[in-house]
Each structure stands twice: as C-alpha cells, then as structure tokens.
C-alpha cells in the first residue's frame, strides 16, 4: 500500500504562504492583512468569483485571491513575492479603499465619456503601473521578470504602449518587454509621457489618473476594447474590486478635479514646466467635450442617471431604487434642519414593573442577562431568556412632541422622472421628510397624479427608507395632486390624528382646476386642516401668480400658508426656509401646551 504525498499545487501553496511575510514587509513591517486565498481548483475559483485573471483583490473584505492553477499554467511559480506584494499594494496604496476606488473610476469616466464602461480597465492598468514601479525600484523585486513571462507578440498598440511605459520607467533596453516598431514615433513619445505621469503623480496618484486616461483614450478607441480583453484579462486584478462593498458617500457631488484633471499629459503644466493654457479660462478638457473652468467648480452635481452609471462602473450591485434613494438622500443632507417639536405638559418617566420572556427576533439590547442567568444557568432563547417590562409615571419636565408630517407631491405628467433627471419637488419632499424623521416625527408620503394613479405609504411611519423610496418614485399620470387624498386619509374615518400633523402639498396651478372639479374640494382642505391641527402649506409653482390671485386668497383664508415659486429649482431653497421657519415658530410657542 502506497501513500501519496502532497500534490505539486499543494507544495506550491506552502511555498507561496511562506513568502507572505516578505511580501508584507515590501510595504511596511506594520502592514497587516489576512493571509491570501491560494486556490488550486477551478471550483474554488468559481466560488470566490475569480474569472479570467489569475489574481484579484476585494476591497470589501480586504482579501487577496490567487489561482495557483493559473500561476502554474502561465509559468509564474517563481514570482511569489512579486505577485503577493503587488496584490498587497492594491490594498495599501492604490486604490486602497472603496472611496478612493470610486473616485478613481469617476475621474476616468469624466475623461472617457463614450467609453465609461472601460473605466475599471483603465484604473487597473494605472494602479498596476504605480505599484509595480515602486516595487521594482524601491524594493528591488523583479516585476519586469513577471512581464517577460507574460510577454506577447504582436498584441496591438495598446499593449505595446503599456509595456513601453514599463521599459521607460525601469530603463530597460527597447524590445525587452514591448514589440514596438521604431517607426511608431507617436507611441514612443506617448510611452515617455506615460512614464512621466507615473513618476510625477506617484504620491498624488488620484490627480494623475485623468492624464493617464487621456493618454490611453485614442488607443482604446483605435483598438476597440473588446479585442483587448483576452490580452489583458490575465492581469485584471482590480476590475471588480469594489463589488459587494458599501457605497461611500460624497459621490453625488462632482469633484472639480474630475474635469480639470482630464487633460493630455502633453498639456500638463506639472509635466511640461509651464502653463500653456494660462489666461484661457475656457480651455476645453481633451476628450470630454466639456468646458474646464480654471479654478474649479462649486456645487456641481451628477444627475441621477450619471450617478447610476458611476455606481454600475464600481460594481456596487445595488438595485436602481436603492441607488436613487442614496442619491436624493445625499443631495438632501446639506439642507437638513430639525423639524419643529411642541411641548406636552409633562414627560413620562419609565418604572420597571416585571419580567417577560425574550425570544429570538426581539431587540438584543432588551435581553436582561442578569435575570436570565439567575433563573437558569442554561440559556435557551425563548425558554429561559427574559426581558424587563416598564410602566410610566408622570415626570416633572416637559416632553417634546414633534409635529408629524404629511407630504403630498404632484406626480402628474408634467413632472420629471426622479430616476433619470433631478426632480426638485422630490428633493424638496426628501429634505423636509428627513428633517421630520430625525426629530422623531412620523411621516406619511403620497405621490398623486390624478385623475389617474396615486401611491402612498401605509399611514404615518418612521422608516426613512420607505418614505424616500416613495418620494423618489414616479407616476406620470393625470394633471395635478388629487385633493381627495386628504379626504380619504383624514376625513373618512371621522377620527383626528393622535398627534398634530402638518400638511405640505407640492404642486402647481393645476391644483385650482382640481379644486373646482372635485366636489367640495375647498371644504376638504378646510376640514383636513381642522382635523390635523398642525397647519398646512401649499407650495405652488406658478408662472403668473397674478392670474390666480383670487384662488390664492381663498387658500390662505382656508388656513393654509401659500409659498409661491417661479421655478422648480426654488423648491429646494423653500424646503430649507420652510423647516427653519417652522422650527423657530415652535421655539417661540414652546410654552403653549396641547
């Protein structure tokens, strides 16, 4: 009977794991990462999501994944330290984290508007150059040897340019890595510029990626990226690096450097030593078709559709509805103001009264471990686990009761779809709703395009996600907000809301036609205000307010505040002013009791 020893790949795995500490030291003796996942079978590669390339990183869990099966097929067994140190470099240098990876992709997309889907490809090439140059020069690792093994014949001008940049960085004789004709003067010059970008921006690498993308742009267009996939795919280790990770905040606003940095290296004053564009404040950024204003841009935001495309480029994996919620939430954050609170006579103090069983699914913080252990040393959820119950007694200090909010948004055919273009009515609703929720109020949201369709939350709720999901939806039916929504919500059951509710309706001049068409339309508004006890505001987008003077007066006499805006853009300023005005009023009236 013969016992077989470890397989060749298992032996290779042991050798590579032994080189892991040296690879970490190539960056710092304080570098800490979990050991790499060294895979030996195709089924393991499939389970980890490793396709095509022989290595990859994941930024969400800081993993390094390498297929030793492919390493052996490519003949790279002897480059354990080089390859491991390279993958570590993506975690500690470029892109390092999810936010920098997203910013990297955004800047490349700004430079390649017609090839935005290839931003991950360009980012991979750029960060590989940065990492490999540092390891080759500072750590004396044989990164050039890796590319000698991977060397290809006539693989196209893009591959030739990429290899020629390495030859320039490391002072290698022409032809060491790249098969480039000496007659291709343009490529040779571009390779020199590419090497200068890598060296000049090695410390501020995010600022250099626009230059690098502009350099590669004509080669990508010329060669067609589909034809380059098979050539470059073995080294594509970061293309899906952001997949599954949490989307970082701050990507709705456009960094001015996205467009200011989208310039060809030949026109970069940092590389040339002089500013050829000085005094030309309307210089067009190459390959973008947009005007790049010297001195940067302020308050420049992506559209919802641009934001969605960027998220797809970083492989976020979120559904469209979730991306739109994140977009409007981030747009609303700078405008948030705490919503008003009214004062009740006395606050209620909690008094412990007894115990009841605690079961799985209830909040973990409510489990009383002391009582659980005292009653039984064996912990069985739902059997021996207990939580304390509390009653209340009237306290001596006033209690703040926030005013609940009803937000009705006109979502008729004249309104834009928030999923594709910025909807100012939706943004205004999100600003006020989030302010109310943060102050502890409940919110009911309603989209109405009537006659036609409407949708609303299930009463007054505290879920920010559900409220924002509804406010960023779209109907596109009818011509106005349906006043019958107020009747069905507040008048039909005959009961008044348990807490004061402020009615906020965002619409346009068509509401007056709706009030004429609906039986007792004006009376519905008056009665709803009386039931809600929190006041009401109509935000009206009117092009000619004087034409509706009588209707506006009648609306005011019914007990509504009327805020007129001449454009939908003004609704955002209204939302902030409205919240501040209501908050100040509540402070002045804080002594009034319900």
N, C-alpha and C positions, 0 to 999 in steps of 0.2 A: 504494500500500500504506500502510495507516494502522496505527500502533502505539498500542494502547490504554494509557492510564496506569493508575495505581493505582486500585482500586475505592474508593468512598466509605468503606467499612468499614476498608480499609487506611489511608486517610488519617486516619480517626478513631483507629485504633490508634496511629499515630505521635504524634498529639496527646496521647493519654492517657499514653503512655510518657514523654512529655516532662514531664508533671505528677507523675510518680512521686517525684522528689526532694523536691518541695514537700510531698507527702503524708507522706513520711517525717519531714520537719522538723516537721510538726504535732505529733509526739510527742517527738522529740528529734533533734538533729543527729547523735547517735551511733547512731540506730536503723539496724539492718542487716537487710534481708530480700532474698531473691531477687526479681527483677522479677516482676510479675504475669503470669499466663497470660491474655492477652486473646484471646478466641475469637470467630471471625467466622462459623463454620458450625455447623449442628446436629450434624453428625457429630463435630465437635471437642467439643461439649458432652457428647455421649453418651460419648465416650472418656474424658472427665475425670470423669464421674459427676455432671454438673450438670443437675439436673432441676427444672423449675418456677421456681425463683428465678433472678434474673439475676446473682447473685454468690454465692460461698461461700468458706469457708476450710477448710483441712485442717491439723489440729494435728500430725499425724504427720510431715509434711514441710514444715510452715510455708509452705504455698502460699496464694496469693491467686488465685482464678479468677473471671473476669468474662466474661459473654457480651455482647459489643458489639452483637450482633444484637438481643438483647432490650433493651439500653440504648436503641438507636435506636427500637425499637418503642414503648417507654414514654416517649420524649421526654426522656431524661435525659442527652443528649450533652454538655450544658454543665456538668455537675457532676462532672467527672473528679476534681478534688482532693478534693471532699467524699466521694465514694464510695470512692476509693482509701484515703483517710485513715481512713474508717470500718472498712474491712476490716483495715487495719494495726492498728487499735485492738483488734480481737479477739485479735490475736497478742501485743500488748504490755501490754494492760490487762485485759480480761475476755472470755473466760476465761483466756487467755494460754497455758495448757499443759494437758496431758491430765489431770493430777492435779486441778487446780482445776476443770476441766470436769466431772470425775466427782463431786467434792464438791458442785458446784453442782446437778447432777442429783439427787444423793442427798437434798439438803435440800428440793428441790422435791417429790420423791416422798413425803417424810415429811409434807408439808403437804397433798398431794393423793393420799391412798391409793387412792381409787376412780378416779382419772384419772392414774395413774402413767405411762401411755404418752405423755401430753402434756407430760412434764417438759421435753423438749427444746424444745418450742414455747414454754413459759413462759420458759425460760432464754434463748432467742433474743430475746424481747421485752425482758427485763430488761437484758441486756447491751447491746442496742441503745440503750436509754434512757441508760444510763451513758455510753456512748461519744459519742453524739450531743450530749448536754448539754455535755460537756467541749469538744467541737469547736466547737459553736455559741458558747459563752460565752468560752472561753479563746483559741481560735484564730480566732474571727470568721469561721468558714466558714458558708456558707448551707445548713445542714442542713434548716432549715424549708422552703427552696425545693424540696428533694427531695420532701418530703411534700406540698407544694402540688401538684406534678405528679402524685403518686400518689393524691391526694385522691379519695375515692369518695363517692357519695351516701349513701343510707340503707343502710349496710353492717352494721348491727346495733350493739348496745350495747357489745360488747367492743371493736370497732374505734373506736367513739365514745369510750370510756373511754381507750383508748391515745392517741388524738390529743389528747384533752382534757388529758392529763398533759403532753404537749409544750407545749400552749398555756400551761399554768400555769408550766412550767419557764422558758419564754422570754418570759413577759409579753406574749403575743400577744392581740389582741382576740378575744373569743368568736366562733366561727364561722370563724376563719382556716383551721383545719385540720379541725375537727370539726363535724359537723352534729348537735348535741345540743340537745334541747328544754330550754328554761329551766325547764320544769316537772319535769324529771327531777332533782330535788334530790339524790337518793341518789347518782347517778352523778357529779354535780358535786362533791359532798363527797369521794367516793372518788378522783376525779382529783386533788384537792388533797392528799389523803393520799399518793397515789402519787408525786406530785412531791416531797413531803417525804421519803419513803423514799429516793428517788434522791439527793437532796442530802445527807441526814444520813449515808447509808452509802456515799458515793462513794469514800471511802478504805478502808473495810472492807466492800466490796461483798458479800462472801460472807455476812456476818452479816445483810445486808438482804434476801436473796432469799426467806427464809421469810415475811417480812412481805409482800413483793410477791406471792408465790404465794397467801397467804391473802386478799389483796385481790382477786385475779383469780378465786379459786375459784368464787364464786357466779355470775359472768358466764360462766365456762366451762360450768358445769352448766346454766345457763339457755339459752345459745345452742346448745349442742351443738357440739363442736369440729369435727365433720365439715362442718358448714355454714360454718365459718370458714376452712377450708383454702384455698379458692380466693381468698379475700380477702387473707389474709396471706402466701400462699406466695411471691409475688414478693420479699419481704424476708426470707425464711427462709434466712439465710446460714450459720448455725452448727448447724442441727439435726442434721447428720451430721458435725460437726466432729471427733469422736473416732473415726470409722470407720477401721479398719485400724491404729490405733495400739496400742502396748503398754499393757496394763492396769497402772495404777500400784498399788503395794502400799498397804496401810493402809485398804482399803475394807471389810474384813470387820468391823472394829470400828466401832460406831456413835458418831459424834461427838455428845456431849451437846447441842450447839447445833442439831442436826438437829430435835429436838423442842422444845427450849427456845425456838428462834427461829421456830417455826411459830405465830406469833401475828398477829392482825389489827393493822394499823398504829394503829387507834384505841385499842388496849390496850397499845401500846408505850410504856414509860416514857421512852425516849430521845426520842420524838417529842412526848409529852404533857407531859413535865417532871415527872411524879410517878408513883409506882408504885401503881396501884390494887389490884394483887394482893398487896401486901406483907402478909406474915403468912399468906397462903393457900398453903401448900406443896403442896397437891394440886390446884391450878388445872389445868383441862383445856385443853390446847392446841387452839384452834379448828380444826375441820375434820379433826382427826387421830383423835379418839376415844380417845387415849391420855393417861395422866397425865403431866404435865410436872413433874418434881421440881425445885424451885428449888435451885440449887447444882450441877446437872448429874448425869450418870450415870457410873458407872465399870464397866468390864468388861462392857459391854453389846454383844452381837454380833448380827449378822444371822444368820438361818437360811440354810441352803444355797439354799432356794428364793427367799428375798428377795435374796440375793446374785446369783443368776442373773438375776432380773428387773432388778436395777440394771445389770448388765452389758449386758443387751439394750437398756436405755434409752440407754446411751452408745455403742451400735452397735459393740461390741467385735468381733463376728464370730467369736468362738471357739466351738468345739463344747461341748456340755454336759459331756462328760467332762473336757475341759481346764479348764473353769471350776470344776468340783468339785475337781479336783486343786489348783488355785490356792487354793481356799477352805480346804481342810484343811491345806495346806502353811503358809498364813499363820496359821491357828489354832495350829499346832504350834510355830511359831518361838519364842515366848516360853519354851517349856518344854525346849528342846533342851539336852542335856548330852552331851559327848563320850563315846562308848562305850568300854568297857574295852579295854586292849591288854595282851598278855602279852609277856614278854621271851624272845627267841631267844638262843642262845649268842653269835653274832657276826653283825654286819651284813655285807652283801656290797658291796664297792667295785667300781664299773664300770672296765673296762680296754678301751680302743679296740683292736679286732682287725683290721678291714679295711673294705672298701667293698662296697656292692651297689647295684644300680640303684634309683633312686627314681622312682615313677610317680605320675601324677595320681590323687588319691583317698587317698593316704597323707598323714599329717600334714605340713603345710607346714614346721613348725619342725624336722623331721628332715632336710630338704634341706640338704646340705653345699655351699654356694655356692662356697667356695674350691676344693674338689676338682673341682667341676663345671666351673668356668671354666678351671682349669689343664689339664684333659683336653681341652676343646674350647671354642673361642670362640663356637660356635654352640650355643645351648641348645635342645635338643629333649626335652621331657618323656618319660621312659621310655626314651630312647635315650642321651642324653649327661648325664643328671642322676643324681647319686649321693648316697647317704646312708651314714653310718658305722655299722658294727656294733660292738657291745660284748660282751665277756665279763665275768665277775665273779671276784673273788678275795675270800677271807675277810678282813673288816675286823677292827679291834680293838675297836670299840664295839658294845654290844648293839643289836639290832634289835627294834623293837616290832611285834608281830604282833597285829592286832586280832582279837577273837573274832567269828566270823561269827554271824549271827542267823537263826533260823527263827521266823517269826511265823505262828501259826495262829489264825484268827479264826472264832468261831462265827457263821455267817451263816444261821441257820435262820429259820423263820417268825416267831419271837418277837423278832427284831431289826429295828430300823427301817431304812428305806432311806436311806443316806447322801446321796443326791441330793436329798432333799426335807426331811429333818429332820437335825439334828445327831446323828450316831452316835458315842457315846462310845467304844465298842470300836474303831471305825475310827480315831478321833482318837488314842487311846492307841497303836494299832499304828503310826500315822504318826509319832508323836513318837519312839518307840523306834527305828523303822526309819531315820528321817532321822539320828538320833544315830549309829547304827552306820555308815551310809554316809559320813557326814562324817569319821568316824575311820578310814576306809579299809577297813572290813569289807565283806563281801558279804552280801546279804540274800536269803532265799527267803521269799516270802509265799504264804499259802494261805487261801482262803475256803472254808469247808466247811459245808454244811447237809445232813446225812445222817441216815438213808438218803435219798438224793436226789442232789443235784448238788454238785460242788466245782470250783474253778478255782484254779490256782496259777501262779507264774512258772516259767519254764523253768530250773529249778535255781537256784543262787546267783548273783546278778547284781549289777552295780554301778550300774545305771540307776535313778536316783531316780524318773524319770517312770514307768517301767514298774512299779516297786514301788508307787508311790502310786496309779497307775491301778487296780491290782488291789485294793489295800486299800480303796479308795472305791467298789468295785463292790457288787453286791447279788445274792443268790440267792433267799432266802426259802423254801427247801425244807427238809424234814427237821425234826429236833428238836435236833441237837447237832453239835459238831465231831466228825468221823469219825476215830477213833483209827487206822484203817487207813492214813490218810495218812502217819503216821510209819513204819509198816511198809514201805510201798511206796517211801518216799523214802530211808530209811536202812538197812533190813534186807535187802531182797530181793537186792540186788546183792552182798552179802557184803563190801563194801569200806567202810572207815571214811572219813569226810570228810578231805581233806588238811589242813584246819585245824580247830581246836576250834570247835564250834557250840553256841550256847546255844538251847535250845528254850523258846519263850514261847507258851503257849496261853491264849487268852482265851475263856472260855465260862461256863456256869452249872451248876446242879446236875444238869442232864440228862446231863452227861458221865459221871456214875456209872452211870446206866442204860445208857449206850452201852458202858461197860467191862464190864458184865455180859452184854450181848447179843453182843458181839464175842468170838469165840473167842480165848483167850489175850490178852485186852485189857490186863490188868495187866502181863503179861510183855512185851508190845510196848513199853510205856512204859519199863520197866526196861532192856531191851536197847537201845532207842534212846538212852537217856541214856549207857549204857556206850560205844556207838559214837561219840557226838558229843563226849564228853569236855569239854563246856563248861558242864555243869549244865542245869537246867531249872526253869521257873517256870510254875505254873498260876494264872491269875487267875480266881477263881470268884465270880460274882455270886450270893450265897446270901441268901435271906430268913430262913432258920432254920439257922444253922451247926450248932447242937447236934444237929439231926436227922441230920447226916451226919458226926458225929464219927469213927466207925469208918472211913469211906471216906477222910476227910482224913488220918487217922493212917496208913493204908496207903499213900496217895500220898506222904506225907512219908518213910516208910520205904523207898519205892522210889527215893528220891534227889531228889525234887522239892521246891522251895520252893513253899509254898502261900500265896497272898495273897488274903484274903477282902475283898470289898467288898459293902456292903449296897445300893448303888445304882450304876447305870452311870455316873453323874456322877463317882463317886470314882475311876474308872479313869484319869482324866487326872492326878490327883494321884499315883496309883500309878505311872504311866509316868515321871513325873519322879523320884520317890523311887527307883524301881527302877534307873534309869540312874545316879543318884548313888551308890546303894549298891554297884552293880557296879563303878563307876569307882573308888570308894575301896578296894574289896577288891582290885582289880587293882594299885593302887599299893602296898598293903601286901604283896602277893605278887609284886611286880615282880622280886624276886630269884630266884623259882622258875623253873627252866628246863624246857622241854618235853622 
